[in-house]
Every structure is written in C-alpha cells, then in structure tokens.
C-alpha cells in the first residue's frame, strides 16, 4: 500500500446508520440557543390546529462544529440551487395554526 493510500485508510470512519435513525424525523421549526461552550438546536414539529409543539430531537454542538455545520449547509444549499434553481423564501413568519392545505377534518 502506498503512503497516500495508507493515510486515507487510516483517516476513514466507519459510520453506522440503523433503520430507525435512517427513517428520519420530520421537523418544521428549529430553535437555537447557545452558551460560551455549546450550541443547542431543538428540532420541533408543529401541527395545524394543535397549540402545543413537541421537540422531536435536540442536537448539542461545540461552537467549532456549529460553524462547520453552517458552512456545510451553505455549501449544500448552493449546490442544490445550482441543480434545481433558487429556493423561494418568504420573509413572512409562519402563521399559527398552520394550514398545510386541504380541508380540516375531525375524527
């Protein structure tokens, strides 16, 4: 094995993704807080007509990793827009209760 190939092999990380995590969790709101040593991102799911929203996942990052995440998101959004066109953004805040289209029903 050449020196470059050996260095690449030593730097690889084996990442495991189980089925439950692979399914993902839907969130349509994120709240961010920080201290001098960490950033806390709460991913929340808001549903129409429901006054209570639940935090579905909380991620805690160091400031350095938060900045790396920011740059990774910027890079991915730029590549997405090059492929699919600009992402439309409204300056208007979401209205509650949110209406996801269609009629409201009762069960």
TORDOLO-687108 format. One record per residue (C-alpha): x, y, z; residue in one letter. Coordinates in Angstrom, 1 decimal, m for minus. Each point is the difference from the previous one (the first is absolute). Example, Ala and Ser with C-alpha at 12.3 -4.5 7.8 and 13.67 -1.06 7.14 Angstrom:
R | xx | yy | zz | residu
R | 12.3 | m4.5 | 7.8 | A .
R | 1.4 | 3.4 | m0.7 | S .
//
This chain:
R | xx | yy | zz | residu
R | 0.0 | 0.0 | 0.0 | X .
R | 1.4 | 3.4 | m1.0 | X .
R | 0.4 | 2.8 | 2.7 | X .
R | m3.0 | 2.0 | m1.4 | X .
R | m2.3 | m3.0 | 0.0 | X .
R | 1.1 | m1.0 | 3.5 | X .
R | m0.7 | 3.5 | 1.3 | X .
R | m3.5 | 0.0 | m1.6 | X .
R | m0.7 | m3.4 | 1.5 | X .
R | 1.1 | 1.2 | 3.5 | X .
R | m2.3 | 3.1 | m0.2 | X .
R | m3.2 | m1.9 | m1.0 | X .
R | m2.8 | m0.2 | 2.5 | X .
R | m2.5 | m2.9 | m0.1 | X .
R | m3.4 | 1.6 | 0.5 | X .
R | m2.9 | m2.2 | 1.0 | X .
R | m3.6 | 1.0 | m0.7 | X .
R | m2.7 | m2.2 | 1.4 | X .
R | m3.5 | m0.2 | m1.6 | X .
R | m1.8 | 2.1 | 2.6 | X .
R | 2.4 | 2.9 | m0.3 | X .
R | 0.1 | m0.4 | m3.8 | X .
R | m3.7 | 0.7 | m0.2 | X .
R | 0.6 | 3.5 | 1.3 | X .
R | m2.2 | 2.3 | 2.1 | X .
R | m2.1 | 2.7 | m1.6 | X .
R | 0.4 | 3.5 | 1.5 | X .
R | m1.3 | 3.3 | m1.4 | X .
R | 1.5 | 2.3 | 2.6 | X .
R | 3.4 | 0.3 | 1.6 | X .
R | 0.9 | 2.0 | 3.2 | X .
R | 3.6 | 0.8 | 0.6 | X .
R | 1.6 | 1.0 | 3.3 | X .
R | 3.7 | 0.3 | 1.0 | X .
R | 2.3 | 0.5 | 3.0 | X .
R | 3.7 | 0.7 | m0.1 | X .
R | 0.8 | m3.7 | m0.5 | X .
R | m2.9 | m1.5 | m2.1 | X .
R | m2.8 | 0.5 | m2.4 | X .
R | m3.3 | m1.7 | 0.6 | X .
R | m2.3 | m0.6 | m3.0 | X .
R | m3.5 | m1.3 | 0.7 | X .
R | m1.9 | m1.4 | m3.0 | X .
R | m3.8 | 0.4 | 0.6 | X .
R | m3.0 | m1.2 | m1.8 | X .
R | m3.0 | 2.4 | m0.1 | X .
R | m3.4 | m1.3 | m1.2 | X .
R | m3.0 | 1.9 | m1.2 | X .
R | m2.6 | 0.7 | 2.7 | X .
R | 2.2 | m1.4 | 2.8 | X .
R | 1.1 | 2.7 | 2.4 | X .
R | 2.8 | m2.1 | 1.4 | X .
R | 3.2 | m0.9 | m1.9 | X .
R | 2.4 | m2.7 | 1.0 | X .
R | 3.8 | 0.0 | m0.3 | X .
R | 0.7 | m3.1 | m2.1 | X .
R | 3.8 | 0.2 | 0.2 | X .
R | 2.6 | 2.0 | 1.8 | X .
R | 3.6 | 0.3 | m1.4 | X .
R | 2.8 | 1.5 | 2.1 | X .
R | 3.1 | 1.3 | m1.8 | X .
R | 3.2 | 1.7 | 1.0 | X .
R | 0.3 | 3.5 | m1.6 | X .
R | 2.6 | m1.3 | m2.4 | X .
R | m2.3 | m2.8 | m1.2 | X .
R | m2.9 | 2.4 | m0.2 | X .
R | 2.1 | 2.2 | m2.4 | X .
R | 0.9 | m3.1 | m2.0 | X .
R | m3.7 | m0.9 | m0.3 | X .
R | m0.8 | 3.6 | m1.1 | X .
R | 2.7 | m0.3 | m2.8 | X .
R | m1.2 | m3.5 | m1.0 | X .
R | m3.6 | 1.2 | m0.3 | X .
R | 1.0 | 3.1 | m2.0 | X .
R | 2.1 | m2.2 | m2.4 | X .
R | m2.9 | m2.5 | m0.4 | X .
R | m2.6 | 2.7 | m0.6 | X .
R | 2.2 | 1.6 | m2.6 | X .
R | 0.4 | m3.4 | m1.8 | X .
R | m3.8 | m0.7 | 0.3 | X .
R | m0.8 | 3.4 | m1.5 | X .
R | 2.4 | m0.6 | m2.9 | X .
R | m1.8 | m3.2 | m0.8 | X .
R | m3.6 | 0.8 | 0.8 | X .
R | m0.2 | 3.8 | 0.0 | X .
R | m0.4 | 2.5 | 2.8 | X .
R | m1.8 | m1.0 | 3.2 | X .
R | m2.9 | 2.4 | 0.5 | X .
R | m0.1 | 1.7 | 3.3 | X .
R | m2.7 | 2.1 | 1.5 | X .
R | 0.8 | 2.6 | 2.6 | X .
R | m3.3 | m0.6 | 1.6 | X .
R | 0.0 | m2.0 | 3.2 | X .
R | m2.1 | m3.1 | 0.1 | X .
R | m3.6 | 0.5 | 1.1 | X .
R | m1.5 | m2.2 | 2.7 | X .
R | m1.9 | m2.2 | m0.2 | X .
R | 1.8 | m1.0 | m3.2 | X .
R | m2.1 | m1.1 | m2.9 | X .
R | 1.8 | m2.7 | m2.1 | X .
R | m2.7 | 0.2 | m2.7 | X .
R | m3.2 | m1.9 | m0.4 | X .
R | m2.9 | 0.1 | 2.3 | X .
R | 0.1 | m0.4 | 3.8 | X .
R | m1.8 | m3.2 | 1.1 | X .
R | m1.1 | m1.6 | 3.2 | X .
R | 0.2 | m3.6 | 1.1 | X .
//
